[in-house]
């Protein structure tokens, strides 16, 4: 009974963390689109298609979130290894491969979902208007 309650609490914390992370990625990508309007205009003037622009922003968001996932896993693993030194009879912590793959997969999913709108906004910019803004 108590274990189910703890699992539900952890699930709620994880859900809120993913939501906040997704909002953070979306905000970073929206600022990136705003700050790089001139660059997007140049790319489009040189022949980049809407798909190229969209893909560029989606790949950036994926890289940002994968780096966060790897950093989070490494910090968690390091902290667990540090804390186990102070707990008598504790076993050495290990991170199963499925957990690593799941962390990276969820990070990529969150990045794709949260950066879809900023990427679409970047792809829909008019090259003439984008080049005229400074």
DSSP file (Angstrom, degrees, kcal/mol; ACC not computed):
  #  RESIDUE AA STRUCTURE BP1 BP2  ACC     N-H-->O    O-->H-N    N-H-->O    O-->H-N    TCO  KAPPA ALPHA  PHI   PSI    X-CA   Y-CA   Z-CA
    1    1 A X     >        0   0    0      0, 0.0     4,-1.7     0, 0.0     5,-0.1   0.000 360.0 360.0 360.0 -50.0    0.0    0.0    0.0
    2    2 A X  H  >  +     0   0    0      1,-0.2     4,-2.3     2,-0.2     5,-0.2   0.862 360.0  56.4 -66.1 -35.4    2.7    2.4    1.0
    3    3 A X  H  > S+     0   0    0      1,-0.2     4,-2.3     2,-0.2    -1,-0.2   0.875 105.6  50.8 -65.1 -37.6    4.8    1.5   -2.0
    4    4 A X  H  > S+     0   0    0      2,-0.2     4,-2.1     1,-0.2    -1,-0.2   0.885 109.7  50.9 -66.0 -38.2    2.0    2.4   -4.4
    5    5 A X  H  X S+     0   0    0     -4,-1.7     4,-2.1     2,-0.2    -2,-0.2   0.919 110.8  47.7 -65.2 -43.6    1.6    5.7   -2.7
    6    6 A X  H  X S+     0   0    0     -4,-2.3     4,-2.6     1,-0.2    -2,-0.2   0.899 110.6  52.4 -64.4 -40.6    5.3    6.5   -3.0
    7    7 A X  H  X S+     0   0    0     -4,-2.3     4,-2.4     1,-0.2    -1,-0.2   0.897 109.4  49.3 -62.3 -40.5    5.3    5.4   -6.7
    8    8 A X  H  X S+     0   0    0     -4,-2.1     4,-2.2     2,-0.2    -1,-0.2   0.887 110.6  49.9 -66.8 -38.8    2.4    7.8   -7.4
    9    9 A X  H  X S+     0   0    0     -4,-2.1     4,-2.3     2,-0.2    -2,-0.2   0.932 112.1  47.6 -65.3 -44.9    4.2   10.6   -5.7
   10   10 A X  H  X S+     0   0    0     -4,-2.6     4,-2.5     1,-0.2    -2,-0.2   0.899 110.6  52.5 -62.4 -40.0    7.4   10.0   -7.7
   11   11 A X  H  X S+     0   0    0     -4,-2.4     4,-2.4     1,-0.2    -1,-0.2   0.900 109.3  49.4 -62.1 -41.0    5.3    9.8  -10.9
   12   12 A X  H  X S+     0   0    0     -4,-2.2     4,-2.3     2,-0.2    -2,-0.2   0.910 111.3  49.0 -64.6 -42.3    3.7   13.1  -10.1
   13   13 A X  H  X S+     0   0    0     -4,-2.3     4,-2.3     1,-0.2    -2,-0.2   0.912 112.4  48.2 -63.7 -42.7    7.1   14.7   -9.4
   14   14 A X  H  X S+     0   0    0     -4,-2.5     4,-2.6     2,-0.2    -2,-0.2   0.907 110.5  51.5 -64.6 -42.1    8.5   13.3  -12.7
   15   15 A X  H  X S+     0   0    0     -4,-2.4     4,-2.2     2,-0.2    -2,-0.2   0.918 111.6  46.4 -62.2 -44.2    5.5   14.5  -14.6
   16   16 A X  H  X S+     0   0    0     -4,-2.3     4,-2.6     2,-0.2    -1,-0.2   0.905 111.8  52.1 -64.7 -40.7    5.9   18.0  -13.3
   17   17 A X  H  X S+     0   0    0     -4,-2.3     4,-2.6     1,-0.2    -2,-0.2   0.909 110.2  47.9 -62.0 -42.8    9.6   17.9  -14.0
   18   18 A X  H  X S+     0   0    0     -4,-2.6     4,-2.5     2,-0.2    -1,-0.2   0.893 111.8  50.3 -65.3 -39.3    9.0   16.9  -17.6
   19   19 A X  H  X S+     0   0    0     -4,-2.2     4,-2.3     2,-0.2    -2,-0.2   0.936 112.8  45.6 -63.1 -46.6    6.4   19.6  -18.0
   20   20 A X  H  X S+     0   0    0     -4,-2.6     4,-2.4     1,-0.2    -2,-0.2   0.906 113.2  50.7 -64.4 -41.5    8.7   22.3  -16.6
   21   21 A X  H  X S+     0   0    0     -4,-2.6     4,-2.5    -5,-0.2    -2,-0.2   0.907 110.1  50.1 -62.0 -42.0   11.6   21.0  -18.8
   22   22 A X  H  X S+     0   0    0     -4,-2.5     4,-2.3     2,-0.2    -2,-0.2   0.898 110.7  48.8 -63.6 -41.0    9.4   21.1  -21.9
   23   23 A X  H  X S+     0   0    0     -4,-2.3     4,-2.4     2,-0.2    -1,-0.2   0.897 110.8  51.9 -64.9 -39.7    8.4   24.7  -21.1
   24   24 A X  H  X S+     0   0    0     -4,-2.4     4,-2.4     2,-0.2    -2,-0.2   0.924 110.3  47.2 -62.1 -44.9   12.0   25.6  -20.6
   25   25 A X  H  X S+     0   0    0     -4,-2.5     4,-2.5     1,-0.2    -2,-0.2   0.913 111.4  51.7 -63.2 -42.0   13.0   24.1  -23.9
   26   26 A X  H  X S+     0   0    0     -4,-2.3     4,-2.5     1,-0.2    -2,-0.2   0.917 110.5  48.2 -61.7 -43.0   10.1   25.8  -25.7
   27   27 A X  H  X S+     0   0    0     -4,-2.4     4,-2.3     2,-0.2     5,-0.2   0.913 111.3  49.8 -64.5 -42.4   11.2   29.2  -24.2
   28   28 A X  H  X S+     0   0    0     -4,-2.4     4,-2.2     1,-0.2    -1,-0.2   0.914 113.2  46.7 -61.7 -42.4   14.8   28.7  -25.2
   29   29 A X  H  X S+     0   0    0     -4,-2.5     4,-2.4     2,-0.2    -2,-0.2   0.874 110.2  52.1 -70.5 -36.4   13.8   27.8  -28.7
   30   30 A X  H  X S+     0   0    0     -4,-2.5     4,-2.2     2,-0.2    -2,-0.2   0.914 112.0  46.4 -64.8 -41.1   11.4   30.8  -29.1
   31   31 A X  H  X S+     0   0    0     -4,-2.3     4,-2.9     2,-0.2     5,-0.2   0.898 110.7  53.9 -65.2 -39.5   14.1   33.1  -28.0
   32   32 A X  H  X S+     0   0    0     -4,-2.2     4,-1.7    -5,-0.2    -2,-0.2   0.908 109.1  47.7 -61.5 -42.7   16.5   31.5  -30.4
   33   33 A X  H  < S+     0   0    0     -4,-2.4    -1,-0.2     2,-0.2    -2,-0.2   0.924 114.0  47.5 -63.6 -43.9   14.1   32.0  -33.3
   34   34 A X  H >< S+     0   0    0     -4,-2.2     3,-1.0     1,-0.2    -2,-0.2   0.918 114.7  45.3 -63.9 -44.2   13.6   35.6  -32.3
   35   35 A X  H 3< S+     0   0    0     -4,-2.9     3,-0.3     1,-0.2    -1,-0.2   0.763 116.4  46.0 -71.6 -25.2   17.3   36.3  -31.9
   36   36 A X  T 3X S+     0   0    0     -4,-1.7     4,-2.5    -5,-0.2    -1,-0.2   0.056  71.8 117.4-109.2  25.0   18.2   34.5  -35.2
   37   37 A X  H <> S+     0   0    0     -3,-1.0     4,-2.3     1,-0.2    -1,-0.2   0.913  78.8  49.8 -57.9 -44.3   15.6   36.0  -37.5
   38   38 A X  H  > S+     0   0    0     -3,-0.3     4,-2.1     1,-0.2    -1,-0.2   0.915 110.6  49.7 -62.8 -42.9   18.2   37.6  -39.7
   39   39 A X  H  > S+     0   0    0      2,-0.2     4,-2.5     1,-0.2    -1,-0.2   0.897 109.9  51.2 -61.9 -41.3   20.2   34.4  -39.9
   40   40 A X  H  X S+     0   0    0     -4,-2.5     4,-2.5     1,-0.2    -1,-0.2   0.910 108.7  51.9 -63.1 -41.6   17.0   32.5  -40.9
   41   41 A X  H  X S+     0   0    0     -4,-2.3     4,-2.4     2,-0.2    -2,-0.2   0.903 109.8  48.6 -60.8 -41.9   16.3   35.1  -43.6
   42   42 A X  H  X S+     0   0    0     -4,-2.1     4,-1.9     2,-0.2    -2,-0.2   0.924 110.8  50.8 -64.3 -44.3   19.8   34.6  -45.0
   43   43 A X  H  <>S+     0   0    0     -4,-2.5     5,-2.7     1,-0.2     4,-0.3   0.915 112.6  46.2 -59.5 -42.5   19.4   30.8  -45.0
   44   44 A X  H ><5S+     0   0    0     -4,-2.5     3,-1.2     1,-0.2    -1,-0.2   0.890 110.3  53.0 -69.1 -37.7   16.1   31.1  -46.8
   45   45 A X  H 3<5S+     0   0    0     -4,-2.4    -1,-0.2     1,-0.3    -2,-0.2   0.822 106.8  53.8 -65.6 -29.5   17.5   33.6  -49.3
   46   46 A X  T 3<5S-     0   0    0     -4,-1.9    -1,-0.3    -5,-0.2    -2,-0.2   0.477 133.1 -88.5 -84.5  -1.9   20.3   31.2  -50.0
   47   47 A X  T < 5S+     0   0    0     -3,-1.2    -3,-0.2     1,-0.3     2,-0.2   0.486  71.9 151.5 114.3   3.8   17.8   28.4  -50.8
   48   48 A X      < -     0   0    0     -5,-2.7    -1,-0.3    -6,-0.2     2,-0.1  -0.485  37.9-137.0 -68.0 135.1   17.1   26.7  -47.5
   49   49 A X     >  -     0   0    0     -2,-0.2     4,-2.0     1,-0.1     5,-0.2  -0.336  24.4-103.0 -84.7 171.3   13.6   25.2  -47.6
   50   50 A X  H  > S+     0   0    0      1,-0.2     4,-2.7     2,-0.2     5,-0.2   0.866 124.0  55.8 -61.1 -35.9   11.1   25.3  -44.7
   51   51 A X  H  > S+     0   0    0      2,-0.2     4,-2.7     1,-0.2    -1,-0.2   0.881 105.4  51.5 -65.3 -37.8   11.9   21.7  -43.9
   52   52 A X  H  > S+     0   0    0      2,-0.2     4,-2.2     1,-0.2    -2,-0.2   0.927 112.5  45.1 -63.8 -44.6   15.6   22.6  -43.6
   53   53 A X  H  X S+     0   0    0     -4,-2.0     4,-1.9     2,-0.2    -2,-0.2   0.935 114.7  48.3 -65.0 -46.3   14.9   25.4  -41.2
   54   54 A X  H  X S+     0   0    0     -4,-2.7     4,-2.3     1,-0.2    -2,-0.2   0.923 112.2  49.4 -59.8 -45.1   12.4   23.3  -39.2
   55   55 A X  H  X S+     0   0    0     -4,-2.7     4,-2.7     1,-0.2     5,-0.2   0.880 106.6  56.4 -63.2 -38.7   14.9   20.4  -39.0
   56   56 A X  H  X S+     0   0    0     -4,-2.2     4,-1.9     1,-0.2    -1,-0.2   0.932 111.4  42.1 -59.5 -46.3   17.7   22.8  -37.8
   57   57 A X  H  X S+     0   0    0     -4,-1.9     4,-2.1     2,-0.2    -1,-0.2   0.865 113.8  51.7 -72.2 -35.5   15.6   23.9  -34.8
   58   58 A X  H  X S+     0   0    0     -4,-2.3     4,-2.4     2,-0.2    -2,-0.2   0.911 110.3  48.8 -66.1 -41.2   14.4   20.4  -34.0
   59   59 A X  H  X S+     0   0    0     -4,-2.7     4,-2.7     2,-0.2     5,-0.2   0.901 110.1  52.2 -65.2 -40.2   17.9   19.0  -34.0
   60   60 A X  H  X S+     0   0    0     -4,-1.9     4,-2.3    -5,-0.2    -1,-0.2   0.922 110.9  47.0 -60.6 -43.8   19.1   21.9  -31.8
   61   61 A X  H  X S+     0   0    0     -4,-2.1     4,-2.3     2,-0.2    -2,-0.2   0.904 111.8  50.4 -65.9 -40.7   16.3   21.1  -29.3
   62   62 A X  H  X S+     0   0    0     -4,-2.4     4,-2.7     2,-0.2     5,-0.2   0.929 111.3  48.3 -62.9 -44.9   17.1   17.4  -29.3
   63   63 A X  H  X S+     0   0    0     -4,-2.7     4,-2.3     1,-0.2     5,-0.2   0.909 111.0  51.6 -62.0 -41.4   20.8   18.0  -28.7
   64   64 A X  H  X S+     0   0    0     -4,-2.3     4,-1.6    -5,-0.2    -1,-0.2   0.923 114.4  42.1 -60.5 -45.2   19.9   20.4  -25.9
   65   65 A X  H  X S+     0   0    0     -4,-2.3     4,-2.3     2,-0.2    -2,-0.2   0.856 112.5  52.5 -75.5 -34.2   17.6   17.9  -24.2
   66   66 A X  H  X S+     0   0    0     -4,-2.7     4,-2.8     2,-0.2     5,-0.2   0.907 108.8  51.1 -66.9 -40.2   19.9   14.9  -24.7
   67   67 A X  H  X S+     0   0    0     -4,-2.3     4,-2.4    -5,-0.2    -1,-0.2   0.901 110.8  49.5 -61.9 -38.8   22.8   16.8  -23.1
   68   68 A X  H  X S+     0   0    0     -4,-1.6     4,-2.4    -5,-0.2    -2,-0.2   0.892 110.9  49.4 -65.0 -39.6   20.5   17.5  -20.2
   69   69 A X  H  X S+     0   0    0     -4,-2.3     4,-2.6     2,-0.2    -2,-0.2   0.929 112.8  46.2 -65.3 -45.4   19.5   13.8  -19.9
   70   70 A X  H  X S+     0   0    0     -4,-2.8     4,-2.6     1,-0.2     5,-0.2   0.923 114.1  48.3 -64.1 -44.0   23.1   12.7  -20.0
   71   71 A X  H  X S+     0   0    0     -4,-2.4     4,-2.5    -5,-0.2    -1,-0.2   0.903 112.2  49.9 -62.6 -41.0   24.1   15.3  -17.5
   72   72 A X  H  X S+     0   0    0     -4,-2.4     4,-2.5     2,-0.2    -2,-0.2   0.907 111.6  47.3 -63.9 -42.9   21.2   14.4  -15.2
   73   73 A X  H  X S+     0   0    0     -4,-2.6     4,-2.6     2,-0.2     5,-0.2   0.926 113.8  47.9 -65.2 -43.8   22.0   10.6  -15.4
   74   74 A X  H  X S+     0   0    0     -4,-2.6     4,-2.7     2,-0.2    -2,-0.2   0.908 113.1  47.6 -64.2 -41.8   25.7   11.3  -14.6
   75   75 A X  H  X S+     0   0    0     -4,-2.5     4,-2.7    -5,-0.2     5,-0.2   0.918 113.6  47.7 -65.3 -42.8   24.9   13.6  -11.7
   76   76 A X  H  X S+     0   0    0     -4,-2.5     4,-2.3     2,-0.2    -2,-0.2   0.911 113.9  47.0 -63.5 -42.9   22.4   11.1  -10.3
   77   77 A X  H  X S+     0   0    0     -4,-2.6     4,-2.3     2,-0.2    -2,-0.2   0.918 114.3  47.4 -64.9 -43.9   24.9    8.3  -10.6
   78   78 A X  H  X S+     0   0    0     -4,-2.7     4,-2.0    -5,-0.2    -2,-0.2   0.910 112.8  48.2 -64.8 -42.6   27.6   10.3   -9.1
   79   79 A X  H  X S+     0   0    0     -4,-2.7     4,-2.8     2,-0.2     5,-0.2   0.903 111.4  50.4 -64.5 -41.2   25.5   11.5   -6.2
   80   80 A X  H  X S+     0   0    0     -4,-2.3     4,-1.9    -5,-0.2    -2,-0.2   0.914 111.1  48.6 -63.3 -42.5   24.3    8.0   -5.5
   81   81 A X  H  < S+     0   0    0     -4,-2.3     4,-0.5     1,-0.2    -1,-0.2   0.854 113.5  48.1 -65.9 -34.0   27.9    6.7   -5.5
   82   82 A X  H >< S+     0   0    0     -4,-2.0     3,-0.9    -5,-0.2     4,-0.3   0.932 113.3  45.8 -70.4 -46.2   28.9    9.5   -3.1
   83   83 A X  H >< S+     0   0    0     -4,-2.8     3,-1.6     1,-0.2     4,-0.4   0.800 100.2  67.5 -69.8 -28.6   26.0    8.9   -0.7
   84   84 A X  G >< S+     0   0    0     -4,-1.9     3,-0.8     1,-0.3     6,-0.3   0.747  89.0  68.0 -65.4 -21.3   26.4    5.2   -0.6
   85   85 A X  G <  S+     0   0    0     -3,-0.9    -1,-0.3    -4,-0.5    -2,-0.2   0.773 101.6  46.6 -66.0 -25.2   29.7    5.7    1.2
   86   86 A X  G <  S+     0   0    0     -3,-1.6     2,-0.6    -4,-0.3    -1,-0.2   0.438  96.6  82.7 -98.0  -1.4   27.8    7.0    4.2
   87   87 A X  S X  S-     0   0    0     -3,-0.8     3,-1.4    -4,-0.4    -1,-0.0  -0.909  80.1-128.9-108.4 116.4   25.2    4.3    4.4
   88   88 A X  T 3  S+     0   0    0     -2,-0.6     3,-0.1     1,-0.2    -2,-0.1  -0.347  87.4   4.8 -64.5 142.1   26.3    1.1    6.1
   89   89 A X  T 3  S+     0   0    0      1,-0.2     2,-0.3    -2,-0.0    -1,-0.2   0.684  91.2 148.1  59.9  22.8   25.8   -2.2    4.2
   90   90 A X    <   -     0   0    0     -3,-1.4    -1,-0.2    -6,-0.3     2,-0.2  -0.654  44.1-127.1 -86.0 143.6   24.6   -0.4    1.1
   91   91 A X        -     0   0    0     -2,-0.3     2,-0.3    -3,-0.1    -1,-0.0  -0.491  34.2 -88.3 -85.9 160.3   25.3   -1.9   -2.2
   92   92 A X        -     0   0    0     -2,-0.2    -1,-0.1     1,-0.1   -11,-0.1  -0.500  49.1-120.1 -67.4 127.6   27.0   -0.1   -5.1
   93   93 A X        -     0   0    0     -2,-0.3     2,-0.3   -13,-0.1    -1,-0.1  -0.373  31.5-170.4 -71.1 149.2   24.4    1.7   -7.1
   94   94 A X        -     0   0    0     -2,-0.1     2,-0.6   -14,-0.0    -1,-0.0  -0.977  19.4-137.9-137.5 152.9   24.1    0.8  -10.8
   95   95 A X        -     0   0    0     -2,-0.3     5,-0.0     4,-0.0     2,-0.0  -0.945  25.0-135.7-111.4 114.0   22.1    2.3  -13.7
   96   96 A X    >>  -     0   0    0     -2,-0.6     4,-1.5     1,-0.1     3,-0.8  -0.339  18.0-119.6 -68.8 151.7   20.5   -0.3  -15.9
   97   97 A X  H 3> S+     0   0    0      1,-0.3     4,-2.6     2,-0.2     5,-0.2   0.860 112.6  59.3 -59.3 -37.9   20.8    0.2  -19.7
   98   98 A X  H 3> S+     0   0    0      1,-0.2     4,-2.3     2,-0.2    -1,-0.3   0.846 103.7  52.8 -62.3 -31.9   17.0    0.4  -20.1
   99   99 A X  H <> S+     0   0    0     -3,-0.8     4,-2.4     2,-0.2    -1,-0.2   0.897 109.6  47.6 -70.6 -39.5   16.9    3.4  -17.7
  100  100 A X  H  X S+     0   0    0     -4,-1.5     4,-2.3     2,-0.2     5,-0.2   0.934 114.1  46.6 -64.5 -45.8   19.5    5.2  -19.8
  101  101 A X  H  X S+     0   0    0     -4,-2.6     4,-2.6     1,-0.2    -2,-0.2   0.902 113.1  50.0 -64.2 -40.7   17.7    4.5  -23.0
  102  102 A X  H  X S+     0   0    0     -4,-2.3     4,-2.9    -5,-0.2     5,-0.3   0.912 109.3  51.3 -64.0 -42.5   14.4    5.5  -21.4
  103  103 A X  H  X S+     0   0    0     -4,-2.4     4,-2.1     1,-0.2    -2,-0.2   0.927 114.1  42.9 -61.5 -45.8   15.9    8.8  -20.1
  104  104 A X  H  X S+     0   0    0     -4,-2.3     4,-2.4     2,-0.2    -1,-0.2   0.904 114.7  51.1 -68.2 -40.4   17.3    9.7  -23.5
  105  105 A X  H  X S+     0   0    0     -4,-2.6     4,-2.3    -5,-0.2    -2,-0.2   0.916 111.6  46.0 -63.3 -44.0   14.1    8.6  -25.3
  106  106 A X  H  X S+     0   0    0     -4,-2.9     4,-2.7     2,-0.2     5,-0.2   0.898 111.7  53.0 -65.5 -39.3   11.8   10.7  -23.0
  107  107 A X  H  X S+     0   0    0     -4,-2.1     4,-2.4    -5,-0.3    -2,-0.2   0.914 109.7  47.8 -61.8 -42.9   14.2   13.7  -23.4
  108  108 A X  H  X S+     0   0    0     -4,-2.4     4,-2.6     2,-0.2    -1,-0.2   0.912 112.1  50.3 -64.7 -41.3   14.0   13.4  -27.2
  109  109 A X  H  X S+     0   0    0     -4,-2.3     4,-2.5     2,-0.2     5,-0.2   0.928 111.3  47.6 -61.9 -45.8   10.2   13.2  -27.0
  110  110 A X  H  X S+     0   0    0     -4,-2.7     4,-2.7     1,-0.2     5,-0.2   0.914 112.6  50.2 -62.0 -42.3    9.9   16.2  -24.8
  111  111 A X  H  X S+     0   0    0     -4,-2.4     4,-1.8    -5,-0.2    -2,-0.2   0.919 111.4  47.6 -62.9 -44.1   12.2   18.1  -27.1
  112  112 A X  H  X S+     0   0    0     -4,-2.6     4,-0.6     2,-0.2    -2,-0.2   0.916 115.6  44.7 -64.4 -42.6   10.3   17.2  -30.2
  113  113 A X  H >< S+     0   0    0     -4,-2.5     3,-0.6     1,-0.2     4,-0.4   0.932 117.8  42.6 -66.9 -45.4    6.9   18.1  -28.6
  114  114 A X  H 3< S+     0   0    0     -4,-2.7     4,-0.4    -5,-0.2    -1,-0.2   0.700 117.2  45.4 -80.4 -17.7    8.1   21.4  -27.1
  115  115 A X  H 3X S+     0   0    0     -4,-1.8     4,-2.2    -5,-0.2    -1,-0.2   0.434  86.3  90.0-103.6   2.2   10.1   22.6  -30.0
  116  116 A X  H <X S+     0   0    0     -4,-0.6     4,-2.2    -3,-0.6     5,-0.2   0.926  89.6  46.4 -63.4 -44.7    7.6   21.9  -32.8
  117  117 A X  H  > S+     0   0    0     -4,-0.4     4,-2.4     2,-0.2    -1,-0.2   0.933 113.6  46.3 -68.0 -46.4    5.9   25.3  -32.5
  118  118 A X  H  > S+     0   0    0     -4,-0.4     4,-2.2     2,-0.2    -1,-0.2   0.898 113.6  50.5 -62.0 -37.3    9.1   27.4  -32.4
  119  119 A X  H  X S+     0   0    0     -4,-2.2     4,-2.2     2,-0.2    -2,-0.2   0.908 111.3  47.9 -65.7 -40.9   10.5   25.4  -35.4
  120  120 A X  H  X S+     0   0    0     -4,-2.2     4,-1.6    -5,-0.2    -1,-0.2   0.895 110.2  52.5 -65.8 -38.8    7.3   25.9  -37.4
  121  121 A X  H  < S+     0   0    0     -4,-2.4     4,-0.3     1,-0.2    -2,-0.2   0.906 110.3  48.2 -62.9 -41.2    7.4   29.6  -36.5
  122  122 A X  H >< S+     0   0    0     -4,-2.2     3,-1.1     1,-0.2    -1,-0.2   0.899 110.9  50.8 -65.1 -40.5   11.0   29.8  -37.8
  123  123 A X  H 3< S+     0   0    0     -4,-2.2    -1,-0.2     1,-0.2    -2,-0.2   0.779 106.9  54.6 -69.6 -26.0   10.1   27.9  -41.0
  124  124 A X  T 3< S+     0   0    0     -4,-1.6    -1,-0.2    -5,-0.1    -2,-0.2   0.448  78.9 121.8 -89.2   0.3    7.2   30.2  -41.8
  125  125 A X    <   -     0   0    0     -3,-1.1     2,-0.5    -4,-0.3     3,-0.0  -0.360  68.4-120.2 -63.2 141.8    9.2   33.5  -41.6
  126  126 A X     >  -     0   0    0      1,-0.1     4,-2.9    -2,-0.0     5,-0.2  -0.737  17.3-140.9 -80.6 124.2    9.1   35.5  -44.8
  127  127 A X  H  > S+     0   0    0     -2,-0.5     4,-2.2     1,-0.2     5,-0.2   0.861  99.7  51.5 -57.3 -37.6   12.7   35.9  -46.0
  128  128 A X  H  > S+     0   0    0      2,-0.2     4,-1.3     1,-0.2    -1,-0.2   0.928 114.0  42.7 -66.2 -44.5   12.3   39.5  -47.1
  129  129 A X  H  > S+     0   0    0      1,-0.2     4,-1.0     2,-0.2    -2,-0.2   0.899 113.9  52.4 -67.9 -40.6   10.8   40.5  -43.7
  130  130 A X  H  < S+     0   0    0     -4,-2.9     3,-0.3     1,-0.2    -2,-0.2   0.872 110.6  47.4 -64.4 -37.2   13.4   38.4  -41.8
  131  131 A X  H  < S+     0   0    0     -4,-2.2    -1,-0.2    -5,-0.2    -2,-0.2   0.777 107.8  55.8 -75.0 -25.8   16.3   40.1  -43.7
  132  132 A X  H  < S+     0   0    0     -4,-1.3     2,-0.3    -5,-0.2    -1,-0.2   0.702  91.0  88.3 -81.7 -17.8   14.9   43.6  -43.1
  133  133 A X     <        0   0    0     -4,-1.0    -4,-0.0    -3,-0.3     0, 0.0  -0.586 360.0 360.0 -82.4 141.2   14.8   43.2  -39.3
  134  134 A X              0   0    0     -2,-0.3    -1,-0.1   -97,-0.0    -4,-0.0   0.350 360.0 360.0-123.2 360.0   17.9   44.1  -37.3
